[in-house]
Amino acid sequence: MKKSVEIEIHSTSDAQTVVQKAAGEVYVKPDAVYLKYKEPSYDMGQTSTTLKIRPDTIKVIRHGDVQSEQEFSLNKRVLGFYYLPQGRTGLETFTHSMLVQLDEGIGFVTWSYDLSMMGDAQGSYDLRVDIRDTSAG
């Protein structure tokens, strides 16, 4: 089942919050909920993002001008990557908290994590993604 949705992304780091909005689509599958959208940030260029959401794991996959893969799994360190012009860079996330509140793909997901790039700490982040149905009506 596919639905058109409106997405609002709240990203907080160092007590600064950035809010972005995007239109997207949500697909409810037996194994996970998939959220697909075009990155709203100019810095990301022409990049499509897919979130694969399960109750205990969120995977973020980006394709296009930016290519990366990050996985967030509660209380676990997970390796990922980010492609830069100079080549592939290793990422590592450690997820402190995660809450998935979705009903047929509508609702929100929120998680907090620490990010390291090539072994160097990059900071702590809190993310919340609100998903609203725009196909009803």
C-alpha positions in Angstrom: 0.0 0.0 0.0 1.4 3.4 -1.1 0.3 6.8 0.4 1.3 10.3 -0.4 2.6 12.0 2.7 3.9 15.3 4.1 7.1 14.9 6.1 8.5 17.3 8.7 12.1 16.5 9.9 13.4 18.0 13.1 17.1 17.6 13.6 18.8 18.9 16.8 22.5 19.1 17.6 24.3 21.4 20.0 20.9 22.9 21.1 20.2 24.1 17.5 17.2 22.7 15.7 16.7 22.6 12.0 13.2 21.9 10.6 12.8 20.7 7.0 9.6 19.8 5.1 9.2 17.5 2.1 6.6 15.6 0.2 7.0 11.9 -0.1 5.5 8.5 -0.2 5.1 5.8 2.4 4.9 2.1 1.6 3.7 -0.3 4.3 5.2 -3.8 3.8 5.0 -6.8 6.1 8.7 -6.5 7.2 8.9 -2.7 7.5 7.5 0.8 6.6 9.4 2.5 3.8 9.4 6.3 3.6 10.8 7.9 0.3 11.3 11.6 -0.4 13.6 14.0 -2.2 16.0 15.8 0.2 14.7 19.3 0.8 18.2 20.8 1.6 20.0 22.6 -1.1 23.3 21.2 0.2 22.1 17.7 -0.7 21.5 18.5 -4.4 19.4 16.0 -6.3 19.3 13.3 -3.6 16.5 10.8 -2.8 16.2 9.4 0.7 14.6 6.2 1.9 13.9 5.4 5.5 13.4 1.7 6.2 11.6 1.7 9.6 11.2 -1.3 11.9 10.3 -1.1 15.6 13.9 -1.5 16.7 15.9 -0.4 13.6 15.9 2.6 11.3 18.0 2.6 8.1 18.6 5.8 6.1 19.7 5.2 2.5 20.6 8.2 0.2 21.1 8.0 -3.6 21.9 10.7 -6.0 24.3 13.6 -5.5 24.8 12.4 -2.0 25.2 8.7 -1.4 25.2 7.3 2.1 23.9 4.6 4.3 23.3 4.8 8.1 21.6 2.4 10.4 20.3 3.1 13.8 19.7 0.2 16.2 19.0 0.8 19.9 22.0 0.5 22.2 24.2 -0.7 19.3 27.2 0.6 17.4 26.5 0.2 13.6 28.9 1.0 10.7 27.7 2.9 7.7 29.3 5.0 4.9 29.2 8.4 3.2 30.6 9.0 -0.3 32.6 12.2 -0.7 34.4 13.4 -3.8 37.6 12.1 -2.2 36.1 8.6 -1.8 34.1 6.6 0.7 34.2 7.6 4.4 33.3 5.3 7.2 30.6 6.3 9.7 29.6 4.8 13.0 26.4 5.5 14.9 25.5 4.6 18.5 21.7 4.9 19.2 20.7 6.0 22.7 16.9 6.1 22.2 14.3 5.2 19.6 10.6 5.4 19.4 8.5 4.3 16.4 4.8 5.4 16.6 3.3 4.5 13.2 -0.2 3.4 12.2 -0.3 2.2 8.6 2.8 4.4 8.0 1.4 7.6 9.5 2.7 9.0 12.8 6.3 9.7 13.8 9.7 8.2 14.5 12.3 9.7 16.8 15.8 8.7 17.8 18.9 10.0 19.4 22.4 9.0 18.5 26.2 9.8 18.5 28.0 10.0 15.2 31.6 9.2 14.5 33.3 9.6 11.2 36.6 7.7 10.6 36.8 7.2 14.4 36.4 10.9 15.3 33.4 12.0 17.3 31.2 14.3 15.2 28.5 15.1 17.8 25.2 13.9 19.2 21.9 14.3 17.3 18.2 14.0 18.0 15.9 13.4 15.0 12.2 13.4 14.7 10.3 12.6 11.5 6.6 13.4 11.4 4.6 11.7 8.7 1.2 13.0 7.7 -1.2 11.5 5.2 -2.0 13.9 2.3 -3.9 11.3 0.2 -7.0 11.4 2.3 -9.5 14.0 1.6 
